[in-house]
């Protein structure tokens, strides 16, 4: 349907034509990050809506890994929602809140190096596969991928950050900040300027989330 197309724009302001799908994705995305930075459970359903809109936009501008990532986000957000409501004993509980809630923690130095290696490996492999996507599966990816290596990096870093966020590790925000920086450059290149602007805002919010989660972790671990 035309309404789901990136060419279905809301207005034309000196050549800038934001689509309806882009606008909806931006609004739901802002709410998601803002709520997550404040440890709000409502961040998860907002994230599910955001994933749907962003998938439609990113697929149409040939950022295929980002599109696949958002399909994952939709289903993973439901899992994250459940895990925040039902934390395991080994994850810890914040008894002072009077409910079963995950406590913000950190990851060990050994796991940090392992995750860094995984990030580099996935970026390289994902870039190679993404660059050949239109040849490997032309029915699903009719056009060549745009910037496959940066696209693969943001996807791999986002997946690792998402996993750490679900486990409430403050280091997740370090990765989110790096994802936001690279995404801004990618989206400007693909002409989705509103999403680029919002990801710049995401970067500011993610930095705030990093400071807030790190401060809370230090307080709770002292």
N, C-alpha and C positions, 0 to 999 in steps of 0.2 A: 504494500500500500504506500502511496505517496507520502503520507503523514510520517512514516518511519524513515524516510530518506533524508540524508544530510542536505539535499537540495530543497527540502521543504522548510524554508526559512521564515522567521517571524517578522523581520523587517530588514530594510536595506539602508544602512547608515554609512554613506560615503564609500560604498563598496564592501562594507562589512556585513555579512549575511549569516547571523547565527541561526542554526536550525532548532526546531522544537525539541528534537531528541537531545541535542547538545545542551540546551537550556535546562531541560528536566534533569539530565545527568549532573549538571553543575549544582543545581539547588539541592538535590538529594545527597550529593557527595559532600557538600559543605556541612550539612547537618550531621552526616556520618562521622567525619573527622572531628568536628567540634564536640560531639557527644562522647566519642572514644577518648579524647584527651582528658575528659572529665570523669572517666570510668562509669559512664551511663550505660545501662543495659539496652536502652532504646537504640544505641548505635547499630546494633545488628540488623533489625528489620529495615532501617533506613539504608543500610549497606546493601541489602538484597535488591531494593528498588534501584539504587544507584548502579549496581552491576548490570542490570537489564538495559538501561539507557546507554551506558557507556559501551556495552558490547555492540550495539547497533551502530554507534558512531565510529568506533575504532575499526570495525571490520570494513566499513565503507571507505575509509581513508588508507587502507592497506597496512595498518599496523596489526598484523594478524596475531602476533604473540600477545599483545595487550588485549585483543578481543577474546582470545582463548582464556587468558587470565581472568577476565571478568565473568566468564561462564563459571569458572572455578569459584570465584568470589560468591556468586549467588548461593551455591550449595554449601560452601565452607562457612558462610555467615550463619546459616542455620545451625551448623555444628558448633560454631563459636558461641552462639546464643545459648545453646544447651549446656555447654561446658562452663560458662559463667554462672549458670543457675545450679549446676551440679558438679562442683569441684571435687577432685579426688583428694584423699587424705595427704598424699605425698606432695601435692601442690601447696598445702597449707591452708589455713582458714583465718580470716580476720574476725576473731571472736568479738572484738569491741563493737562491731557493727550489729551484732545480734543476728547475723544470718550467714549462711555458707557462701563466702565470697573469696575468690582467689586473692592472695596477697601478692603485691608487686615484688618481683625478685630479679636476680641477675643470672647470667650464664658464666660458667667457668672459663678460664683462659684456654684450656684444651679444646673446648667446644667452639670457642671463637675462631681458632685457627682452622678447625674442620669446616665450619660454615663458610669461611673466607675461601677455602679451596673449592668447596662446592659451588659457590657463587661464580668463581672464575671459570670452572669447568662447564657449568650450565650456560654461561654467556657465550663461550666459544662454540659449544655444540649447538646451542639454540640458534646462533647466528648462521651457522652452516646450513642447518635444516631449514630455517626461515628463508634463507636466500634461494632455496630450491623448492619452496612450497608450491609455487605455481606450476612447477614441472612434475612434482610428486603427486599432487592432488588438484589438478586444474578445475575439477568440478566444484571444489570448495573454495579454492583460492585462484580466481580467474586472472588476477593481476599480480605482477611481481611485488614482493614485500618491500615496504619502504624502510630503509635503515634497519636491516635485520639484527645487527649486533647490538646497537643501543636498545632496540626493542626487546631483544632477548635478555639484556641486562636488567631492565626495569621489571621484566616479568619474573626472572629468577630472584632478584632482590626483594620483590614484593611478596613472593611465596614464602621466603625465609622470614621476612618481617611479620607476615601474617601468622605464621606458626608461633613465633616468639610472642606476638601480641596476645594470641589466644592463651598462651601460658603465662601471660602478664610479666614478661621480661622487659625491663626498661630499655635494653639495647635495641628493641624493635624500632624505636623511634629514630635511631641513628640511620638505619636502613631506609626508613620512610623519607627522611630528609634527602638522602642521595637519590632516591627514586623521583622525588618531586623536582629536583634540579634538572635531571636528564629529561624527564617528561615535558617540562616547559619548553626545552629546546626542540624536542620532537614535534610537539603540537604546533609550535610556531611554524615549523617547516611544512607541516601538512595543512596549514591554513585554518586550523580550529583554534582560533585566537581566544575565544572565551574559556575554553578548557585550559589553555596555556596560562591565562590570567588566574584562573581558579587554582591551578596547581602551584602557582607562585604563592597564593594565599595558603594552600595546603602546607607549603614549606614553612611558612611562618607558624601555622598552627602546630605542625609536627615538631618544630623547635620548641614551642611552648609545652607540648606534650612530653618531650624529652626532659626538659627542665623539671616539670611537675612530677613525672614518674620517678625520676632520679632522686628528687628531694624526698618524696614519700618513701621510697625504698630505704634511703639513708635513715630516715626517722624510725621506720618500723624495724630496721635491723640493728639499731643501736640499743 
